[in-house]
């Protein structure tokens, strides 16, 4: 239950920040989704931080967390292992979004449309400093330096993680200042709903246990009444006298 709710917190935060790196969970905790959906953006900061810390631990390629405000910039320094053919800067826990590509032979660079006009590079072969400007919360996520080389002996392309991967968190500097007050009210409401649900589960379980116990006692056979030996003896004496 706790894990399910925690992942749903992450998913709701992902809706707010478009954090592509958050894991998808099953939809068995509708209560958690409903409770989380009513929380204000300020109240989502704690779940966001927990999700990011959890992601940083789970994602071995991420070297550190970089916090930025919207409109700011970040420089990602990708450093290559020896004798690589190309570099990809990828976004996401599963590296599903290709942000930038550089071919090691021709030096040709490809920048994805969402980052065009705000991404600049300073490259020495495949050791590349990548500057991303005018950041927004949509840019939040882990950025991985992924290098590729064709293995002639295995006849396949081999991917290697380079140095420089970061976990970027972009905060909205225009967030409202009155959110903390509403956050407190939302947290109280969340606690009331969760406590109420737990009490309902406990009461339901207790009632089921009582009913089950009563049914067992009704179905158990009654023991036959044992007649005392003295009573039998007296009845026999009375019969003989008559």
One Martini backbone bead per residue (centre of mass of N, CA, C, O) as a GRO file, in nm:
protein
  242
    1UNK     BB    1   0.060   0.061  -0.023
    2UNK     BB    2   0.292   0.259   0.013
    3UNK     BB    3   0.422   0.213  -0.262
    4UNK     BB    4   0.181   0.286  -0.433
    5UNK     BB    5   0.143   0.575  -0.327
    6UNK     BB    6   0.425   0.677  -0.395
    7UNK     BB    7   0.401   0.634  -0.706
    8UNK     BB    8   0.154   0.820  -0.739
    9UNK     BB    9   0.294   1.071  -0.651
   10UNK     BB   10   0.495   1.068  -0.885
   11UNK     BB   11   0.287   1.084  -1.115
   12UNK     BB   12   0.166   1.358  -1.038
   13UNK     BB   13   0.429   1.510  -1.057
   14UNK     BB   14   0.470   1.443  -1.356
   15UNK     BB   15   0.235   1.623  -1.450
   16UNK     BB   16   0.361   1.893  -1.345
   17UNK     BB   17   0.682   1.833  -1.474
   18UNK     BB   18   0.739   1.619  -1.690
   19UNK     BB   19   0.870   1.353  -1.559
   20UNK     BB   20   1.004   1.094  -1.746
   21UNK     BB   21   1.148   0.910  -1.510
   22UNK     BB   22   0.901   0.799  -1.398
   23UNK     BB   23   0.737   0.546  -1.281
   24UNK     BB   24   0.515   0.291  -1.355
   25UNK     BB   25   0.207   0.197  -1.218
   26UNK     BB   26  -0.045   0.063  -1.101
   27UNK     BB   27  -0.421   0.119  -1.055
   28UNK     BB   28  -0.496   0.020  -0.735
   29UNK     BB   29  -0.477   0.335  -0.600
   30UNK     BB   30  -0.727   0.547  -0.605
   31UNK     BB   31  -0.697   0.695  -0.338
   32UNK     BB   32  -0.418   0.820  -0.389
   33UNK     BB   33  -0.494   0.980  -0.639
   34UNK     BB   34  -0.715   1.155  -0.512
   35UNK     BB   35  -0.551   1.280  -0.285
   36UNK     BB   36  -0.321   1.400  -0.464
   37UNK     BB   37  -0.495   1.578  -0.662
   38UNK     BB   38  -0.575   1.797  -0.421
   39UNK     BB   39  -0.301   1.900  -0.423
   40UNK     BB   40  -0.079   2.133  -0.417
   41UNK     BB   41   0.218   2.220  -0.557
   42UNK     BB   42   0.366   2.265  -0.284
   43UNK     BB   43   0.293   1.974  -0.168
   44UNK     BB   44   0.473   1.826  -0.403
   45UNK     BB   45   0.771   1.859  -0.315
   46UNK     BB   46   0.822   1.613  -0.138
   47UNK     BB   47   0.757   1.390  -0.346
   48UNK     BB   48   0.962   1.492  -0.551
   49UNK     BB   49   1.214   1.450  -0.382
   50UNK     BB   50   1.173   1.148  -0.333
   51UNK     BB   51   1.175   1.068  -0.630
   52UNK     BB   52   1.457   1.178  -0.698
   53UNK     BB   53   1.618   1.017  -0.496
   54UNK     BB   54   1.524   0.740  -0.591
   55UNK     BB   55   1.627   0.776  -0.882
   56UNK     BB   56   1.927   0.825  -0.818
   57UNK     BB   57   1.967   0.544  -0.692
   58UNK     BB   58   1.853   0.366  -0.934
   59UNK     BB   59   2.043   0.547  -1.120
   60UNK     BB   60   2.368   0.479  -1.180
   61UNK     BB   61   2.452   0.719  -1.395
   62UNK     BB   62   2.403   0.923  -1.178
   63UNK     BB   63   2.604   1.179  -1.014
   64UNK     BB   64   2.390   1.427  -0.976
   65UNK     BB   65   2.223   1.713  -0.839
   66UNK     BB   66   2.048   1.976  -1.024
   67UNK     BB   67   1.951   2.303  -0.941
   68UNK     BB   68   1.689   2.500  -1.101
   69UNK     BB   69   1.556   2.772  -1.255
   70UNK     BB   70   1.354   2.914  -1.445
   71UNK     BB   71   1.565   3.035  -1.715
   72UNK     BB   72   1.806   2.884  -1.687
   73UNK     BB   73   2.118   2.692  -1.667
   74UNK     BB   74   2.321   2.414  -1.812
   75UNK     BB   75   2.621   2.207  -1.784
   76UNK     BB   76   2.713   1.921  -1.969
   77UNK     BB   77   2.986   1.688  -1.909
   78UNK     BB   78   3.102   1.485  -2.154
   79UNK     BB   79   3.292   1.181  -2.113
   80UNK     BB   80   3.506   0.972  -2.288
   81UNK     BB   81   3.585   0.692  -2.379
   82UNK     BB   82   3.769   0.503  -2.565
   83UNK     BB   83   3.700   0.470  -2.886
   84UNK     BB   84   3.444   0.626  -3.007
   85UNK     BB   85   3.171   0.702  -3.234
   86UNK     BB   86   2.942   0.821  -3.029
   87UNK     BB   87   2.696   1.066  -2.902
   88UNK     BB   88   2.439   1.060  -2.640
   89UNK     BB   89   2.183   1.265  -2.516
   90UNK     BB   90   1.971   1.152  -2.254
   91UNK     BB   91   1.624   1.126  -2.146
   92UNK     BB   92   1.562   0.929  -1.878
   93UNK     BB   93   1.550   0.633  -1.721
   94UNK     BB   94   1.531   0.486  -2.026
   95UNK     BB   95   1.633   0.679  -2.249
   96UNK     BB   96   1.385   0.783  -2.452
   97UNK     BB   97   1.531   1.068  -2.499
   98UNK     BB   98   1.675   1.251  -2.759
   99UNK     BB   99   1.872   1.543  -2.750
  100UNK     BB  100   2.172   1.446  -2.852
  101UNK     BB  101   2.407   1.425  -3.142
  102UNK     BB  102   2.743   1.281  -3.211
  103UNK     BB  103   2.979   1.239  -3.453
  104UNK     BB  104   3.312   1.130  -3.449
  105UNK     BB  105   3.394   1.161  -3.755
  106UNK     BB  106   3.225   1.424  -3.871
  107UNK     BB  107   3.080   1.613  -3.635
  108UNK     BB  108   2.788   1.571  -3.639
  109UNK     BB  109   2.486   1.740  -3.533
  110UNK     BB  110   2.193   1.664  -3.322
  111UNK     BB  111   1.886   1.841  -3.244
  112UNK     BB  112   1.618   1.848  -3.085
  113UNK     BB  113   1.343   2.041  -3.115
  114UNK     BB  114   1.299   2.121  -2.804
  115UNK     BB  115   1.625   2.235  -2.806
  116UNK     BB  116   1.615   2.436  -3.014
  117UNK     BB  117   1.802   2.741  -2.952
  118UNK     BB  118   1.916   2.618  -2.637
  119UNK     BB  119   2.169   2.457  -2.762
  120UNK     BB  120   2.516   2.417  -2.678
  121UNK     BB  121   2.856   2.351  -2.800
  122UNK     BB  122   3.181   2.208  -2.675
  123UNK     BB  123   3.415   2.033  -2.876
  124UNK     BB  124   3.638   1.734  -2.831
  125UNK     BB  125   3.516   1.540  -3.011
  126UNK     BB  126   3.354   1.345  -2.745
  127UNK     BB  127   3.416   1.596  -2.565
  128UNK     BB  128   3.127   1.751  -2.422
  129UNK     BB  129   2.980   2.070  -2.386
  130UNK     BB  130   2.643   2.117  -2.265
  131UNK     BB  131   2.424   2.387  -2.327
  132UNK     BB  132   2.128   2.473  -2.140
  133UNK     BB  133   1.868   2.696  -2.198
  134UNK     BB  134   1.582   2.801  -2.083
  135UNK     BB  135   1.451   2.663  -1.850
  136UNK     BB  136   1.211   2.407  -1.754
  137UNK     BB  137   1.016   2.178  -1.593
  138UNK     BB  138   1.026   1.986  -1.852
  139UNK     BB  139   1.353   1.930  -1.802
  140UNK     BB  140   1.314   1.728  -1.600
  141UNK     BB  141   1.582   1.497  -1.530
  142UNK     BB  142   1.781   1.247  -1.655
  143UNK     BB  143   2.114   1.279  -1.786
  144UNK     BB  144   2.281   1.089  -2.044
  145UNK     BB  145   2.598   0.963  -2.134
  146UNK     BB  146   2.606   0.803  -2.455
  147UNK     BB  147   2.811   0.549  -2.592
  148UNK     BB  148   2.925   0.434  -2.922
  149UNK     BB  149   3.036   0.105  -3.055
  150UNK     BB  150   3.168  -0.100  -3.296
  151UNK     BB  151   3.182  -0.453  -3.285
  152UNK     BB  152   3.361  -0.661  -3.491
  153UNK     BB  153   3.347  -0.938  -3.337
  154UNK     BB  154   3.015  -0.916  -3.274
  155UNK     BB  155   2.845  -0.744  -3.473
  156UNK     BB  156   2.795  -0.481  -3.275
  157UNK     BB  157   2.655  -0.239  -3.079
  158UNK     BB  158   2.808  -0.055  -2.811
  159UNK     BB  159   2.711   0.061  -2.489
  160UNK     BB  160   2.838   0.350  -2.300
  161UNK     BB  161   2.903   0.506  -2.006
  162UNK     BB  162   2.960   0.826  -1.929
  163UNK     BB  163   3.066   1.108  -1.807
  164UNK     BB  164   2.813   1.359  -1.666
  165UNK     BB  165   2.571   1.270  -1.541
  166UNK     BB  166   2.241   1.407  -1.455
  167UNK     BB  167   2.009   1.555  -1.217
  168UNK     BB  168   1.738   1.754  -1.312
  169UNK     BB  169   1.593   2.046  -1.137
  170UNK     BB  170   1.309   2.247  -1.214
  171UNK     BB  171   1.199   2.550  -1.090
  172UNK     BB  172   0.929   2.759  -1.028
  173UNK     BB  173   0.961   3.107  -0.974
  174UNK     BB  174   0.627   3.170  -1.007
  175UNK     BB  175   0.528   3.070  -0.759
  176UNK     BB  176   0.320   3.092  -0.516
  177UNK     BB  177   0.316   3.239  -0.178
  178UNK     BB  178   0.027   3.107  -0.065
  179UNK     BB  179   0.062   2.789  -0.057
  180UNK     BB  180   0.135   2.696   0.239
  181UNK     BB  181  -0.150   2.729   0.359
  182UNK     BB  182  -0.291   2.527   0.171
  183UNK     BB  183  -0.106   2.293   0.235
  184UNK     BB  184  -0.197   2.244   0.526
  185UNK     BB  185  -0.490   2.174   0.455
  186UNK     BB  186  -0.425   1.935   0.267
  187UNK     BB  187  -0.275   1.759   0.473
  188UNK     BB  188  -0.513   1.726   0.666
  189UNK     BB  189  -0.704   1.595   0.462
  190UNK     BB  190  -0.526   1.354   0.400
  191UNK     BB  191  -0.512   1.240   0.687
  192UNK     BB  192  -0.815   1.198   0.728
  193UNK     BB  193  -0.861   1.003   0.494
  194UNK     BB  194  -0.656   0.785   0.581
  195UNK     BB  195  -0.763   0.729   0.866
  196UNK     BB  196  -1.052   0.658   0.780
  197UNK     BB  197  -0.972   0.415   0.604
  198UNK     BB  198  -0.834   0.250   0.829
  199UNK     BB  199  -1.079   0.229   1.020
  200UNK     BB  200  -1.265   0.086   0.819
  201UNK     BB  201  -1.087  -0.166   0.788
  202UNK     BB  202  -1.085  -0.251   1.087
  203UNK     BB  203  -1.392  -0.276   1.132
  204UNK     BB  204  -1.447  -0.479   0.908
  205UNK     BB  205  -1.260  -0.702   1.018
  206UNK     BB  206  -1.402  -0.736   1.293
  207UNK     BB  207  -1.682  -0.817   1.189
  208UNK     BB  208  -1.592  -1.066   1.029
  209UNK     BB  209  -1.477  -1.217   1.277
  210UNK     BB  210  -1.741  -1.237   1.441
  211UNK     BB  211  -1.913  -1.385   1.231
  212UNK     BB  212  -1.726  -1.630   1.201
  213UNK     BB  213  -1.740  -1.722   1.499
  214UNK     BB  214  -2.048  -1.769   1.515
  215UNK     BB  215  -2.068  -1.981   1.288
  216UNK     BB  216  -1.886  -2.194   1.425
  217UNK     BB  217  -2.057  -2.230   1.688
  218UNK     BB  218  -2.318  -2.333   1.540
  219UNK     BB  219  -2.177  -2.583   1.380
  220UNK     BB  220  -2.106  -2.709   1.636
  221UNK     BB  221  -2.145  -2.989   1.807
  222UNK     BB  222  -2.324  -3.126   2.061
  223UNK     BB  223  -2.281  -3.262   2.357
  224UNK     BB  224  -2.369  -3.524   2.527
  225UNK     BB  225  -2.540  -3.613   2.801
  226UNK     BB  226  -2.426  -3.714   3.108
  227UNK     BB  227  -2.498  -3.972   3.318
  228UNK     BB  228  -2.499  -4.038   3.622
  229UNK     BB  229  -2.437  -4.319   3.811
  230UNK     BB  230  -2.637  -4.273   4.048
  231UNK     BB  231  -2.894  -4.240   3.877
  232UNK     BB  232  -2.894  -4.526   3.755
  233UNK     BB  233  -2.907  -4.682   4.025
  234UNK     BB  234  -3.179  -4.567   4.127
  235UNK     BB  235  -3.353  -4.666   3.887
  236UNK     BB  236  -3.300  -4.971   3.933
  237UNK     BB  237  -3.419  -4.989   4.223
  238UNK     BB  238  -3.704  -4.893   4.149
  239UNK     BB  239  -3.770  -5.130   3.954
  240UNK     BB  240  -3.733  -5.370   4.160
  241UNK     BB  241  -3.957  -5.289   4.366
  242UNK     BB  242  -4.191  -5.316   4.146
   0.00000   0.00000   0.00000
